[in-house]
Every structure is written in C-alpha cells, then in structure tokens.
C-alpha cells in the first residue's frame, strides 16, 4: 500500500512499487507522469525514532555541457518500478533506515520543474545523508529511466540510458 499525506492508502499501480508491510521502511516509491510533491515524500518518511531526515530534490537545469537546455523528456521502462524497489531495498538493508521514499517523474519537463524527489530518515543525520546519497546515485545509475534533452539551438540528445 502507498500511504498518502492525508493518512489514506492506495494500492500500488503498475508504475508504483511501495512497501507491502506496515513495518517496511520503504514507504513510497513511484515512477509517474504527475508533478511531484516534496510534501508527499517528506510526509512519507516521518518517523518518531528518526533524528535526521535527508531530502533530495532534482530539478531540470537550464544548461548541460555549456549548452542551453530548453526542456527534458523522461521515459521509463515498464520494469522501472521493480528496479526502484530493488535499489530501495538495498539501501534499507545497508543503512539504519527508519523510512525511505523516492519518486521520479516521466514525460516532458520544463526548466525548473522537479524531476526526482528522494528522502530517507535514520536515527542520526550522517546516516540519513549517506543513505539518501546512495539512494539517489543508485536510482540514477540502475533504474531504467532515460533523459532526452532538448537544446536552445534545436539539437537534442539522449542521456543516462542504463
């Protein structure tokens, strides 16, 4: 079940992989077209035993390699949700994670829009920072989400195909 900020829950969709057990530290995972909510991700990792929450927000920047970027289009393999779950389980196993959440956007995004939000809560801040960094790096390198960049000069390129 996916636990929403208002306390309700929804069953995972084909593009969502979330924790199945109430004691599962993986609280929210999704690859979706809808705009992402920092509040949703932050609320998902709240835990009274956590002394630190690390939150990462990845946005579309206006340049890459010295070239002006106008927009991006993210595409995901149908199995991206399962790979995201695998990455999250590894992070939860390697760190003292109290709660973990990550969502990645697909579709066309303009400069400044949020592309990914990840958060981890742990007993101490150093652990939360390290776990969140690992989560984001592994998500970027192992989850099959591809970035198609569009440049101001009309050129375009695919980036980060794993």
C-alpha positions in Angstrom: 0.0 0.0 0.0 1.1 3.6 -0.6 0.4 5.8 2.3 -0.6 9.3 1.3 0.0 12.5 3.3 -3.7 12.7 4.4 -3.4 9.2 6.0 -5.2 7.3 3.3 -3.7 4.5 1.4 -3.8 3.4 -2.2 -2.8 0.1 -3.8 0.3 0.2 -6.0 -0.3 0.8 -9.7 1.8 -0.7 -12.5 4.2 2.3 -12.2 4.4 2.2 -8.4 6.4 -0.1 -6.1 5.8 0.6 -2.5 6.2 -1.2 0.8 3.8 -4.1 1.3 4.1 -4.4 5.1 3.4 -1.8 7.7 6.9 -2.3 9.3 8.5 -2.0 5.9 10.8 1.1 5.9 10.1 1.6 2.2 7.0 3.9 2.4 6.7 5.4 -1.1 8.2 4.6 -4.4 6.9 5.7 -7.8 7.7 6.4 -11.4 4.9 8.6 -12.7 3.9 11.4 -15.1 2.1 13.6 -12.5 4.0 16.5 -10.9 6.0 15.5 -7.8 5.2 16.8 -4.3 8.0 17.4 -1.8 5.4 17.4 1.0 4.2 13.9 0.0 7.7 12.5 0.1 8.7 14.3 3.3 5.5 13.1 5.0 6.2 9.5 3.9 9.5 9.4 5.8 8.3 10.9 9.1 9.3 8.6 12.0 9.4 9.4 15.7 12.6 7.3 16.1 14.5 9.3 13.3 16.9 12.0 14.4 17.6 13.0 10.8 15.8 13.3 7.5 17.7 13.9 4.3 15.6 15.1 1.4 17.0 15.5 -2.2 15.2 17.3 -4.9 16.4 17.0 -8.5 15.3 19.8 -10.9 15.7 20.4 -14.6 18.5 22.9 -15.1 18.9 25.4 -17.9 22.2 24.1 -19.2 24.3 20.9 -19.8 27.9 20.8 -21.0 27.8 24.6 -21.6 24.8 24.4 -23.9 21.4 26.0 -23.0 18.7 23.4 -22.3 15.0 24.2 -23.0 13.3 21.1 -21.7 13.7 17.4 -21.0 11.6 14.3 -21.6 11.9 11.3 -19.3 10.9 7.9 -20.4 10.9 4.8 -18.2 11.0 1.1 -18.9 7.8 -0.8 -17.7 10.0 -2.5 -15.1 11.4 0.7 -13.6 9.2 0.4 -10.5 10.5 -3.0 -9.7 14.1 -1.8 -10.2 13.4 1.2 -8.0 12.1 -1.2 -5.3 15.3 -3.3 -5.6 17.5 -0.2 -5.2 15.5 0.9 -2.2 15.6 -2.5 -0.5 19.4 -2.5 -0.9 19.7 1.0 0.7 17.4 0.0 3.5 19.5 -3.2 4.2 22.8 -1.2 4.1 21.8 1.7 6.4 19.7 2.0 9.6 16.8 3.4 7.6 13.6 4.2 9.6 11.8 5.2 6.4 12.5 5.8 2.7 10.7 7.3 -0.2 11.6 8.1 -3.8 9.6 9.3 -6.8 10.8 10.0 -10.4 8.9 12.0 -13.0 8.3 10.9 -16.6 7.1 12.9 -19.5 8.1 16.4 -20.7 9.5 18.7 -18.1 10.4 22.4 -18.4 13.4 24.1 -16.9 12.9 24.4 -13.1 10.5 21.5 -12.8 11.1 18.8 -10.2 12.3 15.5 -11.8 13.1 13.4 -8.8 12.5 13.6 -5.0 14.1 11.2 -2.6 14.1 11.1 1.2 15.5 8.9 4.0 15.0 9.1 7.7 17.5 7.5 10.0 18.4 7.7 13.7 21.2 10.2 13.0 21.9 12.8 10.4 25.1 11.4 9.0 23.3 8.1 8.3 20.4 9.9 6.7 22.7 11.9 4.4 24.7 8.8 3.4 21.6 6.7 2.7 19.9 9.4 0.7 23.0 10.0 -1.4 23.3 6.2 -2.1 19.6 6.1 -2.9 19.8 8.9 -5.5 23.1 7.6 -7.0 21.8 4.1 -7.4 18.5 5.3 -8.7 20.3 7.4 -11.4 22.6 4.5 -12.4 20.4 1.4 -12.0 16.8 2.3 -12.6 15.9 2.3 -16.3 14.7 5.9 -16.7 16.1 7.8 -19.7 16.5 11.5 -20.2 16.0 13.1 -23.7 17.4 16.7 -23.6 16.3 19.5 -25.9 18.7 22.4 -26.5 18.0 26.0 -27.5 19.8 25.5 -30.9 17.3 22.8 -31.8 19.7 19.9 -31.2 18.7 17.1 -28.9 20.4 14.1 -27.2 19.6 11.1 -25.0 21.4 11.0 -21.7 21.9 8.4 -19.0 20.5 5.3 -20.7 21.4 2.4 -18.4 
